[in-house]
Amino acid sequence: MPTDDDIISRYEGIADWFAAHRFAGDPPMESAYLAAVAKALPAGAAVLDLGCGTGEPLAGYFIRAGHPVVGIDGAPAMIARCQERFPDMTWMVGDMRRLSLGRPFGAVLAWDSFFHLAYDDQRAMFAVFAAHTSPDGLLLFTSGPDHGKATGTMDGLAFAHYSLSAAEYREQLAGHGFAVLRHVVEDPDCGGHTVWLARKEAPGTAPRTDVSA
């Protein structure tokens, strides 16, 4: 199974391929989830994209909707392409596990990135999510359908994927002040992705409705 360092080097090696293939479809397959986040965001609210890749389609969607984006990725080649595409945004090479920006965001995204982290690293990430999400802000991430690990392939290279159980994700979210708004397992309309959308509860807020599917 590829290690964390292998994952970064593999993404470095496929940056050109990724830039050419990642933004597929108009609208992109993620659009229903991105629209749900955008609808709830105040005008001009900033978005944090963890594992931003080359900036499309997620970061680009929010930039075009008028939201400033801060993007973090471990692969310098990916960040270089973000800077080329969207030079007015803030792009950083970094490790999401060690992130401490000292400011919250209206939405935090960890789409097809957080799931590369091993189990304990994923558990620790919920404190990072909470520290960077505003009260009433949204968290959007993808996971596996249940606890386990798998290997995916892009441009002929292997990439490790890990997942906690749905019950543990719910426990981690609740323990860090998030209410699940939507949980869809292997969504057929989104390339089989398992998607979580959660809101960070403001003090005194009534519980939100879980619309899992």
N, C-alpha and C positions, 0 to 999 in steps of 0.2 A: 504494500500500500504506500503511495507517495507520502513523504513527510511534508511539514509546513514549508520548509525551504524548497522542496521540490515543486510545490504548488506555485510559489512565486516565480521560480525559474521557468516553469512551464508557461505561465501567463506571459512572461517576458518573451518567450519564444514564439508565441502565437499572436502577438499584438496586431500585426498586419491582418492576419486571417480574422481575428476577432473583430477588428474595426470594420471589415468588409461584410461580415456575416451576422453580427449580433443584432443589428437593427433590421429586422426582417418583418415586413408587413406594414401596411398603413391602413388603419391604425395598428400599433403593435399588439401582440397577444395580451400584454399586461394592462391594456388601456382601461378595462373596467375597474381594476384596483387603483390605478393611478388617478382616474377620474374621481373615485370615492374619496381619496385623500385630498385631492385638489378642491373638491367641493366643500370640505370641512375646514380648509386653511383660510385664515384671515388674509386679506389682500396684502401682498408683499412679504408674507411670512417666509422666513428662511428654511431651507431644507438641507439636511445632512445626509449624504449618500455614502454609506460604508461599503467599500468594495465597488467603487463606481465604474470600474472598467474603463472604457474609452468615452464614456459620457452619454451614450445612447443605448436604449431609448429612455431610461428613467430620468437622468439629470436633464437631458434635453427637453423632455416633456414639461418639467416644472419651470425650466428657464423660459421656455416659450409662453408659459402661462403667467409670467411676471414674478416668479419667485427666485430670489438669489439662492444659489446652491454652493455648498462647501462639499467637495468630494475628496475621499480618502481611498487610496489603494496602495497595496504593497509593491506593485510592479511599476517601476519608473517609466517603462515604455507605454503603459496604459495612461499614466498621468500626462505624459508628453502629448498624447493624442487628445486628451481632454483640453489641454491648454491651447492646442491648435484649433480645436473646434469652438471653444467658448473662452476666449482669452480674458473676458471681463469677470469671470467667476474665480473662486478660490479653490485651488487643487493642491493636494499634499500627498507626498509619498509617506506612508506610515502604516502602523500595525493597529488595527481597530481594537485589539485587546488592551492596548496601553494608551488609548485615547483619553485626553483630558483637556478639552478646549476651553473650559471655564465659562461656557455659555450654553443655554438651551436653544432648541430649534422647534419650529412648528410641526415638523415631521422628520422622522428618522427612518431611513430605508436601509435594509440589509438583504437585498434581493439576490439570490444565487451567489452569495458571498459568505455570510455567516455559517452556512452549512458545510463549509470547508474546515471549520474549527473542530477539534476533538471535543469529547463530551464535557470535560471539566472546563475547558475554555469557553464553551457555549454557556455553561451555567454562570460563569463569571461575567459574561457579556451583559447580563440583564442589569447589573449595576451601572455599566457604561451606558446602556440604552436609557436608563432612568435619569442619569446625570445630564444627558444631552437632549431630553425631551421636555418641552414646556408643559405646565399644567394644561390639560385639555388637548395637548398635542398628540400626534398619531405615530404609531410604530408599525411599519410594514416589513415583514420578512417571510422568507420561504424556508421550509424544512423538509425532511423526509416524512412519509406517512406514519412511521412508527419508529421505535428505538432500533438503531442498527447502523451499519455502515455499508457503503456501496462504492463502486468506482464508475465514473462517467468518462466519456471520451470526447475530446474536441481536437480537431485537426490531427487525429491519430495519436494524441497524447492522453495519458490517464490522469484523472483528477479525483481525489478522494472526497467523498461526501459522508457526513455523519449526521445522525439525528437522535434527539431525545424522544421519549414517548410524548404523545399528545397530553397525557395527564401531567407529565412533568413540565412541559411548556406552560400549561395553564397555572401550575403551582408557582413557577418562576415569575410569570407575569403578575399574578395576584400579589405575590410577596414583594414586588417592586412597584406596586401602585398602578398597575395597568389592568383595565377591563377589556376582555376579548369582545370585539365587535363582530368579527367574522373569522371563521376558520373553515376553509374548504380543502378537502382532501383530494389530491390528484385531479384537479379541475380539468375536465376534458376540453374546456374552452380556453385554457391557458397552458397548453402544452403539457398537461399532466402535473403541473406544479401543485404542491401543497402550500397553501397561503394562510398567513396569519395577519389580521389587522386588529390593532388594539389601541386604546386611548388611555393616556395617563390621566388618572382621575385627579381633579382639583379637590382640595379639602372641602368636605361638606357636600360633595356631588352625589346625587342618587345613583344607584347601580344602573349600568347601561344594559341594553338588550343584546344577548349573544345570538347572532343570526348564522350560526354554523350550518354548513351544508355537507 
